[in-house]
């Protein structure tokens, strides 16, 4: 499905005035070393993608030296209603929730309530003695014929992987979860194990109900042996550790300790009745164009607060998080972390040489870290950090340039994320 150029222009809101709705102040781009003309290349890139039918619309926001210099909304938030995208449109940020959970863990570390190298079993005893799944060789049938197919996995997802388990060489730690080297729900065998009826999450579960049951699942590999993304279980477990250490449900911790101090008002696990009309529709790309998702809210809940992916936010309400990191842990006089803790958070804890990582991109504590921009093929400085969401949202923090970019869209396209980074970085003129 392609959107005609005239239609794109009709629903493009360019050069929106920078309102004071955000807790981050605004400035003219040239006052902080950014070219206004070059910033328009971001809008041009997004408009090309809309015209090509790759997305319905997007909101992009950029801040440098603690001030917003660019905020534009383009396209529409829903193809059926043609409702224009607005600067206060809300987006399911999915895995961009993970760095917020990472921040919460770092706050607990600063208070001495959690330690990076603590075994997870210190907080959740059921994680003691985890097993590691090992693929079971499939024996040939009689006469060399293939063995019978494995039974179908629950939910009709195809053949269930066949494996046996061995003891883990060591316990899974908090740092393992933060860096995706735990093996918890990180592949076919471990993901299958968490679907067992005795473990599988129920609609009424809270973190306190479900996370202990994960202790009965199998790890995909020996902890620390490789990097493999734990899409949900790892950071949901970290969310439960925050609850235990702080004494607050995760949604309340986020609101009281992070969102309110940073002035992030339009962000939550479940929007209010007044906010839902501002939530953009999710679309997937395919050979026949864009298809609207029929189950876009599967990560958000009013009872199960996914530390891995449940938040819904505007662009303006997410950028204070990035500016806080760029400022060394504080914003508007509210300090959430010390500069040394922020430095630890965006340090390379997992090298790009560990199996599973890509060249030039290591991994820190809940964020990707650019450790060699030439190898990664990016204009971002070494030491830049950030993450993305399954529905296409993306953010980065470049501490060297004191630059933060947030890109909100509801159609996944990794290529667009990289283009956004480069379009922001090329706008720097001093």
SULTAUR-V869932 format. One record per backbone hydrogen bond with DSSP energy under -0.5 kcal/mol. NH is the residue of the N-H (numbers start at 0). CO is the residue of the C=O. Records with the same first field share a line. If there is no record, write none. Layout:
NH->CO  CO
This chain:
2->49
3->1
7->3
8->4
9->5
10->6
11->8
12->10  72
13->11
18->16
21->18
24->22
26->67
30->27
31->27  28
32->29
33->28
34->426
35->33
38->34
39->35  36
40->37
41->38
42->38
43->39
44->40
45->41
46->42
47->43
48->44
49->45
50->46
51->47
52->49
53->48
54->48
57->73
58->407
59->71
60->405
61->69
62->403
63->66
64->401
66->63
67->24
68->61
69->61
71->59
72->12
73->57
75->55
76->82
77->82
81->77
84->74
88->85
89->277
90->312
92->90  310
93->310
95->92
96->93
97->94  307
99->96
100->96
101->97
102->98
103->99
104->100
105->101
106->102
107->103
108->104
109->105
110->106
111->108
112->107
113->107
117->114
119->171
121->118
122->119
123->119
126->123
127->124
129->126
130->216
131->165
132->218
133->163
135->161
136->134
138->136
140->144
143->140
144->141
152->157
155->152
159->150
162->160
163->133
165->131
167->129
173->117
174->115
176->172
177->173
178->174
179->175  176
180->175
181->175
184->182  217
185->182
190->186
191->187
192->188
193->189
194->191
195->192
198->195
199->195
204->201
208->205
209->205
210->206
212->209
213->209  210
214->211
215->212
216->213
218->130
219->182
223->180
224->221
226->354
227->179  225
230->228
235->231
236->232
237->233
238->234
239->235
240->236
241->237
242->238
243->239
244->240
245->241
246->242
252->248
253->249
254->250
255->251
256->252
257->252  253
258->253
259->254
261->257
262->258  259
263->258
264->262
266->264
267->311
274->271
275->271
276->272
277->274
278->275
279->89
280->76
282->409
283->290
285->288
288->285
290->283
292->281
297->294
299->296
304->302
305->303
306->304
308->305
309->305
311->267
312->90
313->265
315->86
317->313  314
318->314
319->315
320->317
321->317
322->318
323->319
324->320
325->321
326->322
327->324
328->323
329->323
330->333
333->330
334->332
335->328  333
336->328
341->337
342->338
343->339
344->340
345->341
346->343
348->346  362
349->362
353->350
356->353
360->357
361->368
362->349
363->366
364->344
365->177  363
367->385
368->361
369->383
370->359  368
371->359
375->371
376->372
377->372
382->369
383->380
384->396
385->367
386->394
388->392
391->388
393->406
394->386
395->404
396->384
397->402
398->396
401->397  398
402->397
403->62
404->395
405->60
406->393
407->58
408->406
415->412
416->412
417->413
418->414
419->415
420->416
421->417
422->418
423->419
424->420
425->421
426->423
427->424
428->32
429->32
